[in-house]
Amino acid sequence: MNRIWIVGESGSGKTTLANALSQVLGAECVDLDELYWRPNWQVAPPDEFHTDVERVLSEVRWVVAGNYAKTQAQFIPLADTIIWLDYPLPFVFVRLLKRTLRRVNKQEPCSGGNFETLRLTFSRESILLWLLRTFRRSRRRGWQVKREARLAQKRFIHFRHPTQCEQWLKVVRRVESDW
């Protein structure tokens, strides 16, 4: 595994898994949110975002977390492994709520050096509302990625529960440490 693309809902654990895998494999770890978001919750200009994604793709080894629809066509041909964290909505919602409240409480920066606030959390721009609005569409896209990955003969790993992912990661750590 040299080029891994991790997709899933907001709050599913994409970045956490990407960080763990990049450490085990010695690959560059990239969170697409970090490339997309700028200070004050401004989005990156499309040409800059595209250039940043292309830079990542030119690397020999990478683990990328994120499923921006506009990058899907770029990742499928170049990834050798695609991982889909396909967890139930109630589970992901609770995980995302806990993460958001922790970030608010501890003033932890997130993408682009931005901060989540209680006001933002309970506004129309809330990440929680985003999850609720996009969950079905994102799952449909996950199934589409799975079909395309299979057609392109890519390794596709589909986790439906975090314990499956945790067990798999333990095996990867064990195998990599034996090398």
FENKA-V845257 format. One record per pair of residues at least 6 apart in sequence whose C-alpha atoms are under 8 Angstrom apart, sorted by the first residue. I is the first residue (numbers start at 1). J is the second residue. D is the distance in Angstrom with one decimal. If there is no record, write none. Layout:
i->{I	I}
j->{J	J}
d->{D	D}
This chain:
i->{1	1	1	2	2	2	2	2	2	2	2	2	3	3	3	3	3	3	3	3	4	4	4	4	4	4	4	4	5	5	5	5	5	5	5	5	5	6	6	6	6	6	6	6	6	6	6	6	7	7	7	7	7	7	7	7	7	8	8	8	8	8	8	8	8	8	9	9	9	9	9	9	9	10	10	10	10	11	11	11	11	11	12	12	12	12	12	12	13	14	14	14	15	15	15	18	18	18	18	18	18	19	19	21	21	21	22	22	22	22	24	24	24	25	27	27	27	28	28	28	29	29	29	29	30	30	30	30	30	31	31	31	32	32	32	32	32	32	33	33	33	34	34	35	35	35	35	35	36	36	36	36	37	37	37	37	38	38	38	38	38	39	39	39	40	41	41	53	56	57	57	72	76	76	76	76	76	77	79	80	80	81	81	81	81	82	82	82	82	82	83	83	83	83	84	84	84	84	84	85	85	85	85	85	86	86	86	86	86	86	87	87	87	87	88	88	89	93	93	96	97	100	100	101	102	103	103	103	103	104	104	104	104	107	107	108	109	109	110	120	121	121	146	149	149	150	159}
j->{25	80	81	25	27	60	61	62	63	79	80	81	60	61	62	63	78	79	80	81	62	63	64	79	80	81	82	83	63	64	65	66	75	79	81	82	83	14	18	63	64	65	66	67	82	83	84	85	14	65	66	67	82	83	84	85	142	14	66	67	84	85	86	138	139	142	85	86	87	92	131	135	138	92	96	127	131	92	93	95	96	99	85	86	87	92	95	96	85	65	66	85	31	65	66	29	30	31	63	64	65	29	63	27	63	169	28	29	62	63	172	173	176	176	61	62	63	61	62	63	62	63	64	65	56	62	63	64	65	64	65	66	53	64	65	66	67	68	66	111	112	111	112	44	49	52	53	112	43	44	49	112	43	44	111	112	44	111	112	113	114	112	113	114	114	112	114	71	62	75	78	145	82	145	148	149	152	152	154	154	155	154	155	156	157	149	154	155	156	157	156	157	158	159	142	156	157	158	159	158	159	160	161	162	139	142	158	159	160	161	159	160	161	162	160	161	135	128	131	128	128	116	121	118	108	109	110	115	116	115	116	117	118	115	116	115	115	116	116	126	127	128	156	155	156	156	165}
d->{8.0	6.5	6.5	7.8	7.3	7.1	4.7	6.3	7.8	7.9	6.8	8.0	7.5	5.3	4.9	5.9	7.2	4.8	5.4	6.4	6.2	4.6	6.2	5.5	6.3	4.8	5.7	7.4	5.9	4.9	6.1	7.6	7.0	6.2	6.4	4.9	6.3	6.0	7.2	7.5	6.0	4.8	6.2	7.6	5.9	4.7	6.0	7.5	6.5	6.3	5.4	5.2	7.6	6.2	4.9	6.3	7.4	6.6	7.3	6.9	5.6	4.7	5.9	7.6	8.0	7.3	7.4	7.3	8.0	7.4	7.2	7.0	6.9	7.6	7.1	7.9	6.4	5.8	7.4	6.1	4.6	7.7	6.4	7.8	6.9	5.6	7.4	7.6	7.6	5.3	6.9	7.2	6.2	5.4	7.9	6.2	7.7	8.0	5.7	6.4	6.0	6.1	8.0	7.8	7.1	7.7	6.0	5.5	7.3	6.0	7.9	6.2	6.9	7.2	5.0	4.9	6.4	6.3	4.6	6.1	5.9	4.9	5.9	7.9	7.7	7.4	6.3	4.8	6.3	5.9	4.8	6.2	7.9	7.0	6.1	5.2	7.8	7.7	6.9	5.7	7.7	4.9	5.5	7.3	6.2	6.7	7.7	7.6	5.7	5.1	6.1	7.8	4.8	5.9	5.9	5.0	6.1	7.6	4.6	7.4	7.7	5.4	6.0	5.8	6.2	7.5	6.5	7.9	7.3	7.7	7.4	7.8	7.9	7.8	7.5	6.4	7.7	7.2	7.5	5.6	6.2	6.0	4.7	5.8	7.5	7.5	7.2	6.3	4.9	6.2	5.9	4.7	6.0	7.6	6.9	7.8	6.3	4.9	6.1	6.5	5.2	6.4	7.7	7.9	7.5	7.9	6.9	5.8	4.9	7.3	7.4	5.0	5.6	7.5	7.6	8.0	7.3	7.0	7.4	7.1	6.9	6.9	7.5	7.8	7.8	7.1	8.0	7.5	6.5	7.4	5.5	5.3	6.6	6.7	7.7	6.7	4.9	7.6	7.5	5.6	6.7	7.1	6.8	7.3	6.6	7.2	6.0}
